[in-house]
Amino acid sequence: MTEVERRHRRVQRVVAIVYVGIPVVLLAIVAWVSSRGSAAAWIGCVVPVAMLGLGLFLLPKHRYQPRWWAGVGGLFGVVTGLFATLFPLVIGVWWPAVLALPAAIVGLLAGLLLARRANLALLVPVVPELAESPYELTFQLRGTPLATVLLGADSVEIRSSPAARGDEQSRRYPLSAITGTFEASLSGAERLKFPIALSAVGTPGPAVILQASGDDWVLPTNQAAILIELLDRRRTTI
């Protein structure tokens, strides 16, 4: 078994916990509470069952897209924390409701930490063999806290934030439109031009010069060398 295959197994176990495991935990809690109340209390199972259905629906779509894992994990964690503490009110048990806010925070953190664990299992350290995997690979742009370069199986995308929408905040190029990639070293004094609306603080360090669709972009990232290698590998396979 190769290193990438081992990573894939570890990552998918954690992703399955996020998308399926969290709803199953909530379903077990709600079922246990419902069993101590009237028959009408079982209607509460609709919420975790709906979460489970949503998780099973999204899992095949998001399996190789790490950008979604934190959002889904955080959402499912918050809902689980809130519902698990508020649902006992239907059987007259009120004290868990006092813990609703702390439970929501704990659920949020748990979901985010699980997503981060999956990301770390996939990307630490980044190896060239990941180019042959179906995963989207995310690289942070230096000098701006949220901007990233997203390397997909057949495209590369520059995003101003994880929730970026529209041409002003996100620019996507098919890999077939990439005509050149070069590594450069920046002093930090350069005035950089980006393909999206983005304000970045000039910082010294490595960068990627990306030539695409007749344009040249300078993308400052501390992982310039490995990003170029992954880009070039994926370009040769399309």
C-alpha positions in Angstrom: 0.0 0.0 0.0 1.4 3.4 -1.0 1.6 6.4 1.3 -1.2 8.2 -0.6 -3.5 5.1 -0.2 -2.8 5.0 3.5 -3.6 8.7 3.7 -6.8 8.2 1.7 -8.0 5.5 4.2 -7.3 7.7 7.2 -8.9 10.8 5.6 -12.1 9.0 4.5 -12.6 7.5 8.0 -12.6 10.9 9.5 -14.8 12.4 6.8 -17.3 9.6 7.3 -17.4 10.5 11.0 -18.2 14.1 10.1 -20.9 13.4 7.5 -22.4 10.2 9.0 -21.0 9.6 12.5 -22.2 12.9 14.0 -25.8 12.5 12.9 -25.8 8.9 14.1 -24.6 10.0 17.6 -27.5 12.6 17.7 -30.0 10.0 16.5 -28.9 7.6 19.3 -29.3 10.4 21.9 -32.7 11.5 20.6 -33.9 7.8 20.4 -32.8 7.3 24.0 -34.6 10.4 25.2 -37.7 9.5 23.1 -37.9 6.0 24.6 -38.5 7.7 28.0 -41.4 9.8 26.8 -44.7 9.5 25.0 -45.1 8.1 21.5 -45.2 11.7 20.2 -41.7 12.3 21.4 -40.4 10.0 18.6 -41.2 12.8 16.1 -37.9 14.4 17.3 -36.0 11.7 15.4 -36.9 13.6 12.2 -34.0 16.0 12.8 -31.1 13.5 13.2 -32.6 11.3 10.4 -32.7 14.4 8.1 -29.1 15.2 9.1 -28.1 11.6 8.3 -29.9 11.7 5.0 -28.2 15.0 4.1 -24.8 13.6 5.2 -25.2 10.4 3.1 -26.3 12.6 0.1 -23.4 15.0 0.4 -20.6 12.5 1.3 -20.1 11.2 -2.2 -20.1 14.8 -3.6 -17.7 16.2 -1.0 -15.5 13.1 -0.4 -12.6 14.6 -2.3 -13.3 18.3 -1.6 -11.7 19.4 1.7 -13.1 22.9 1.3 -16.6 21.6 2.4 -15.5 19.5 5.4 -15.2 22.2 8.0 -18.5 23.8 7.1 -20.4 20.6 7.3 -18.6 19.5 10.4 -19.2 22.8 12.1 -22.9 22.9 11.1 -23.6 19.3 12.2 -21.7 19.8 15.4 -23.7 22.9 16.4 -27.0 21.2 15.6 -26.1 18.2 17.6 -25.0 20.2 20.6 -28.2 22.3 20.6 -30.7 19.5 19.8 -29.2 17.0 22.3 -29.5 19.5 25.1 -32.9 21.1 24.2 -34.8 17.9 23.1 -35.1 16.5 26.7 -37.5 19.4 27.4 -40.2 17.3 25.6 -40.1 14.7 28.4 -40.0 17.4 31.2 -36.2 17.3 31.8 -35.1 20.9 31.7 -31.6 21.0 33.2 -29.7 19.9 29.9 -31.1 23.1 28.3 -28.9 25.2 30.6 -26.0 23.6 28.7 -27.3 24.4 25.2 -24.9 27.2 24.4 -21.7 25.5 25.8 -22.8 22.3 24.0 -23.3 24.2 20.7 -19.8 25.6 21.1 -18.3 22.2 21.9 -20.1 20.7 18.9 -18.8 23.4 16.6 -15.3 22.9 17.8 -15.5 19.1 17.5 -16.8 19.4 14.0 -14.1 21.8 13.0 -11.4 19.8 14.7 -12.5 16.6 12.9 -12.4 18.5 9.5 -8.9 19.8 10.4 -7.7 16.4 11.3 -8.8 15.1 7.9 -7.0 18.0 6.2 -3.8 17.4 8.1 -4.0 13.6 7.4 -4.2 14.4 3.7 -1.7 17.3 3.3 1.0 17.0 6.0 3.4 16.7 4.4 2.4 17.5 0.9 3.9 14.9 -1.4 4.0 15.0 -5.3 2.1 11.7 -5.4 -1.0 13.6 -4.4 -1.2 14.8 -8.0 -2.5 11.3 -9.0 -5.2 11.4 -6.3 -8.7 12.8 -7.0 -8.5 15.3 -4.0 -8.8 19.0 -4.4 -5.6 20.5 -2.9 -5.6 23.8 -1.1 -2.6 26.2 -0.8 -2.6 29.3 1.3 -1.6 32.6 -0.3 0.9 34.5 1.7 0.1 38.0 2.9 -3.7 37.6 3.0 -5.4 35.5 5.7 -8.1 33.8 3.7 -7.1 33.7 0.1 -6.2 30.3 -1.4 -5.2 28.5 -4.5 -7.4 25.5 -5.1 -5.9 22.8 -7.3 -8.6 20.5 -8.6 -8.4 17.4 -10.8 -8.9 19.5 -14.0 -8.7 23.1 -12.9 -7.0 25.6 -10.7 -8.9 28.3 -8.9 -7.8 31.4 -7.0 -10.2 32.4 -4.2 -10.3 35.4 -1.9 -12.0 33.4 0.8 -13.5 29.9 1.4 -17.0 31.3 0.6 -15.9 33.4 -2.4 -18.5 33.8 -5.2 -18.4 35.6 -8.5 -15.6 36.7 -10.8 -14.5 39.4 -8.5 -13.7 37.0 -5.7 -12.9 33.8 -7.5 -11.2 33.0 -10.8 -11.0 29.5 -12.2 -8.9 28.2 -15.1 -9.0 24.8 -16.6 -5.7 23.1 -16.5 -5.7 23.0 -20.3 -5.5 26.8 -20.2 -2.3 26.8 -18.2 0.6 27.6 -20.5 3.4 27.9 -17.9 4.3 27.7 -14.2 7.5 29.2 -12.8 8.9 29.6 -9.3 10.0 33.1 -8.3 11.4 34.8 -5.2 9.8 38.0 -3.9 11.5 40.7 -1.9 8.2 41.9 -0.5 8.3 45.3 -2.2 6.6 44.2 -5.4 3.1 45.5 -6.3 1.3 42.3 -7.2 -1.6 42.0 -9.5 -4.1 39.3 -8.8 -6.9 37.8 -11.1 -9.4 38.7 -8.3 -10.2 41.6 -6.0 -7.7 40.9 -3.3 -5.6 43.1 -0.9 -2.4 41.4 0.1 0.5 42.6 2.3 3.8 42.3 0.5 6.0 39.7 2.1 9.3 38.2 1.0 9.5 34.6 0.0 8.7 32.2 -2.8 5.9 32.6 -5.3 4.4 30.9 -8.3 4.2 32.7 -11.7 1.1 31.3 -13.3 0.5 31.8 -17.0 -3.1 31.2 -18.0 -5.3 32.3 -20.8 -2.8 34.9 -21.9 -2.4 36.4 -18.4 0.6 36.2 -16.0 -0.2 36.1 -12.3 2.2 36.1 -9.4 0.9 34.0 -6.5 2.9 34.3 -3.2 2.9 31.0 -1.4 5.4 29.3 0.9 4.7 26.0 -0.9 5.5 27.3 -4.4 7.8 24.4 -5.4 5.4 21.6 -4.5 2.4 23.5 -6.0 4.2 23.9 -9.3 5.1 20.2 -9.3 1.5 19.2 -8.5 0.2 21.5 -11.2 2.6 20.2 -13.8 1.8 16.6 -12.9 -1.9 17.1 -13.2 -1.6 19.1 -16.5 0.2 16.1 -18.0 -2.7 13.7 -17.2 -5.6 15.7 -18.6 
